[in-house]
Amino acid sequence: MTMKYQTDHILVPASEFRPGDVDRLNQVLADAALGRPLRDPGVSSATASQCGLIRIPVDGADPVAIRDAVQAHVQPGGGDGLPTIIADNNATAGTTDEGTFFAAGKKSGHGVAAWLPAPQDEMPPGPSWSPSGDPPVIALLDSGVHPHPWLSATGGLPFVIDAAALDQGWHSPVPEDQPDKQPYPPGSHWGHGTFIAGLIRQAAPGAKILSMRVMDSAGQVADCAVACALNWLADHAHDHPVDIVLMAFGRRRESPQDDGLDHVRKAISRVAAVPGLKIVVSAGNDGSTEPVYPAAFAIDNDLSSSMVSVGSRLSDSEWAPYSNRGPWVLEARNGTNTISTLPQTFLQAGQFQVSQPPITNIHDMFLAPNGYAWWSGTSFAAAIYAGQLAAARPGGQGLP
């Protein structure tokens, strides 16, 4: 797995950052023939304390080269009081990224976004949602949840609340896609969060979703966005409590010393300390036993009571071929050919036969809003498991 990272900034721990550090770091980089690529972060103390990390803009250098140059400078002399440099690695959404559904052989019809449009009559009727008490809350760290008629509330509280709309709300570092503005190239995972919301609604008709956008439309999730969201949840556990945190993305450890992943783990530990809260994470779709994080943190001794990693099975005795597996994958649900809501699908998919080349441009097909689709991946196995946990909670309207 090739590790991707943000190329326009680096991260440093807020606790280590001091006035003048940008100038000191730039001098180290100039001595290493990398120029002076770092810019003033211009970050407020409130933002820094919320995320625990400061983003320093980079112009004209590779963040990994910056990290390596600073490490080479501080190691011989034991350090010059410079902050730790962290490359902001990306996790990817825990869904299949091939054009084929493993169990049924269904082709997506448009490249790597492995969902297939589903007719409306394949989707079960939308359950009513009008809770009278305090419904269980699932914090969904994903691509955001778009409006969809199937997800509408029938009265009382809304089914989905955007964390940014709350008092002292969380501000997503990921810009929201605007499909009404052309040219607009929707990414392969645009609608991923909406699809998961539909699965949660099916499994737990009485649950509520707190949506936190950490994923872009291509399914990429930066370490710092995850840490920031988790720290916000921990800081607001009393005024905006949640019962379950769902994360359907992951990446492998870059090296034994992976500072970005370590910061994510610290943020997970803070959330895991909230009494009664459960954290559900998808295992990933590499068909491998090599650990993927944050899912593999579920077997850490101090997190095992609060955290569950979920893979995908075809039956009680058979893993889905795409699902990661191993001792770090603790639970499994069926994540293959799940059906749910998408904010936008396309029509006329039936005329494109499996034997034909896939459509590579979604705009080559007629777009239809508020549709339904089949999609496979451990993201959806984890969503179903999280919904089942919520259904078992008071107000969750019983076990599915």
N, C-alpha and C positions, 0 to 999 in steps of 0.2 A: 504494500500500500504506500503510494507516494504521499508524503505529508505536504499539505498546502498551508499557506499562512498569509496573513495580511501583509501586503508589500508597502503600504503607505504610512505605517506607524510601528513603533515598538511599544512595549509596556514596561513599566517599572513599578515596584511596590510603593504605594503611597507612603508607607511608614519609613521608607528609606530615602525618599526624595527630599532634597534640600535646595534652597536658593543657590543658583550658580551651577547646578549640576549639568545643565544643558551645555554651558560653556566648557566645563571640565571634560565632559564626554566628547564634545566636538574636538577638543585639543588632542585627546587620545586617538580619535579617528583620523585627524589630520596627520598625526605622526605615523599612522598605519597606512597612509596614502589613500584614505577613503574620503578625503575632503572634510567639509563641515556640514553634514546632511541633516542634523537634528534641528528642529524648530521649537519655539516656545509652546508648551502645551496649552497655555491659557485656560487651565482647568480651575474650577472653584473648589474650595476646601470641602463643600458639601458633596459635590460629585465624587471627589476623591474618597471621602469617607464611605460613601454608599457602595462604591465598587471595590475599594481596597487596592485599585490599580490606577495608574496614570498613563494615558496614551500620549506619547510624544510623536508628533508628525515627523516623517522621514521624507526627504526630497533628494533623490539622486544616489541612493545606496541600497544595498540588499540588507534587510533587517537581520538575517542570519549572519551575514558577514560582519555587521555591526556588533552583534552579540559575541561572535568569536574573537573579534579584535579586542573588545573590552575584557573578555575573559583572559586572553593572552597577556594583556597588560597587567592585570591585578594578581595573577597567580604567582609570578616570581617574587614579588615583594609583599605578598600577603594582603594586598588590597590598599587602595588609596581613599577609602571612604566613598567610593562610587556606588551607585545603586545597582542592583541586579538587573540585567537586561533580559527581557523575555520576548521571544518571537510569539506573536499572537496567532497560534495555530487554529486551524479550522476543523471542526467536526463535520460529519456529513449526516444527512437524514438517514434513519434506519429503514430504508425501503429498497426494493430491488431497483437496480439501475440498468437492467437489460431490457430488451424489447420483448421478452417472452415471459409468460407466467409459467412457473415450473410445473404445477400440477395439471393444468388444463391446456397448456400450450397456447394460450391466448396472446395474440400479438397486440401491442399497444396501438400501432397505427401511426405513431408520430415520434419515432426516435427513442430516446432513452427514458422518457417519462412513462413508466410502466403501468399506466392505468388504461382501462378499456371502458368506453362509455357503456352504461347500462340503461335499459329501458326503464321508464318510470314504474311500470307494473312489477318489476323485479325487486323494487325497494319496498320493505314493509311499511305499513302506515305509520305516520309519525305519532309517537305517544304524546298525550297531553302533558303539559308542564305548567302547573299552577300550584306550587308548594305553599303551604300555609304556615310552616314553621321555619326552622333554619336548615336548609338543605345541605348535604355534604358538598364541599367545594373542592374541585380539582384545579390546581394551578397548572395550566398547559403552556409549557415553554416550547414554542414552535413558531410557525410562520404567520400566526394571527388567524382569527376566525372571521370569515366574511359572512355578511347576512345571507340567509337562505330560508325560503319559506318553510322547509321541513324542520328547521331548527327554531322556528318562532315560538314564543311563549304564549300561552293562552290566557294569561292573567297573572296578577301579582308581580313577582320579581322577574327580571330578564334572565334568560337561560345563560347568556354569555355576557360577561362584564370585561371590558378592556382595562387592564391595570393602570393604563395611562389616564383613564377618566376618573380614577378615585381621588379622594382627598389625599394630598401628598403622594400622588400617583408615581408610578415607575415610568421613566422615559426610555423608550426603546432606542438603542443605537442603530437599529436597522431601519432605513427608510422604507415607507410603505409603497408597494407597487400601485400604479394608477392605470388600470386597464382601459379607462375611458379616454386616455390620451394616446394618440398615435404619433409616430410608430411605437408600438408596444410589443416587446418580445417576452411573453410570459415564460418564466423558467420552468424547468421540469418538475419542480415541487411547489409551484404556486398553487394554493389550495390544499396543501398537505394538512395544515391545521384544521381547515374546515372539514376535511374527510375524517380526521380523528374525532372532531366534535360530534359528527354523526354517529360514529361507533360508540362513543361514550353515551350518547342519548339513547341508543338502542339497548345498551347493557345496563344503564342506570337512569331510568326515566325521571327520577327525582333529584339527580345531581345537578350542580351548577358549575360552570367553567369560568375561571379567572384567566383570561388570555394575556400572555406576555410574549411579545414578538421578539425572538432572538435569531430567527432563521430567515435567510433571504430566499428569493424565489427559485434559486438553483439548489436549495437544500443545504447551504453552507452555514455553519454556526461558529462564530469566533469564541475562543476561550473566555475572553473578557466579558462578552455579552452574557454568557452563562453565569459567571461568577457574580456579575452585577445583579442579575435577576434573583439569584438565590440569596444574596446578601440582603436585597430589598425585602424578600419574603421573611427572612429571619428578623429583620429590624421591625417589621410590621405584623409580627405574629399575633399581637394582641388586638390591634385595631382592624386588621384585615386577615383574620385567621383562615387557613386552608387545612384540609384533611389529607390531601394527596397531592404530590408533585409528580408530574409526568414529563419525562424527557425522552424523545424518540430520535436520538442522534448519538453519535459516538466516534471516537478515533482511537488509534493505538498510541501507546506511549512512545514519544519520539526518541527518548534516551533515558537512562537511569536518572539523570538530572533533568527533569522536564518541569520547569518552573510554572509554565502556564497551567499544566494539568494539576500541579500541586495546589495552585490557588483555587482551582475548581473544587478540589477535594476539601479544602478548608471551608469553602462556602457550603458544600454539601453537609459537612459536619455541623455547621451552625444550624442549618435547617433540620437536620436529623435530631438535634437536641430538643426540638419542640415536642412536648408530650403528645403521644397519640398520632403524630404525623407519619405517613408512609411515603417513600420515594420509589417510583417505578421507572425503570429505564429499559429501553430496548437493547437487545444483544448485538444487533447488526447483521448484515447480510453477505458476509464474505464466504460462508460455508466453511468456516475455519474454527479451530480451537484456540487460536491465539487471542489473548484477552483484548477486549475493546473497552475503553473508558468513556463515560463514567460507569457503565454497567458492571465492570469487574470490581469496582469498589464495594459491591454488595457482599463480598466475602471477607472484607476487612473486619476484624473483630469488633471494633467500636462502631461499625455501621450496619452490621448484619441484622440487627433487630429492627432497623428502620427502613432498610433498602432492599429492593427486589429487582433482579435482572430477569428479563423475559425473552425467551426465544420463540420460534414458531414450529409447531408440529403438524404433520398431516394426520396423525392418529396417535393413540396412546403409546405406540411402540415405534413410531417412525418420525424422525425429524424432517422438516421441510428441507430440501437440498440446499437452499440458499442460506438457511439459518446458521449463525454461529452457535457453537455448543461447547461444552466442557464443564468442569466443576464450578466455574464462575457463573454459569447460567443456571439460575435457581428454579425458574418456573417456565412453563410453556403454554401457549394457547394457539389456536388455529389463526394464522395470519395470512392464509392463502386465499385469493379470490374473495376477499371481504368486500362487501358492498356498502357504500355510504354516499355522503353528499359532497359535491364539488361546486364551487361558485361559477364554474364555466366548463363546459365539455364541448364536444363537436358532434355534429350529425353526419349521416351518410357513411358511418364507419363500416357498415356491413358490406359495402361494395369493394372494400380493400381486402383482398384475400390474404390468408396467412402466407401463401407462396410468393406474394408480391413484395417488392422492397418497401420498407416502412416510409411513411411520409415524414420528412425531416423538418418541415415548416408547418407549424400548427395553423398558420393563416391560409394554407392551401385547402383547408377544410372549413365547412360552415360552422361557425361558433354558435353555441347555444348557452344562454345563462341558466344558472340554477339547475344543474343537472345531477346525475347520479353516475357512479362508476364502480367497476371492480378494480381492486388494487391489492398487491401482495407485498408482504414484508414484515419484519419483526416490529416495526413501528406500530402496526395495527394489532399484532398479538399483544403488545404492551398496552395499547389503548383499551382493548377488551378486558385485559386483566385489571387495569385501573378502574374501569367502569364496574366490574364485578366487586371490587373492594368498596367502591362508593355505594353500590346497591345494598351492601350488607350493613352500611352505617345507618343510624337513626335518620329518618327522612329520605332514605334512598329508595323507597318503595319496593323493598324486598329483593331477594335474590333473583337474577335473571333466569 
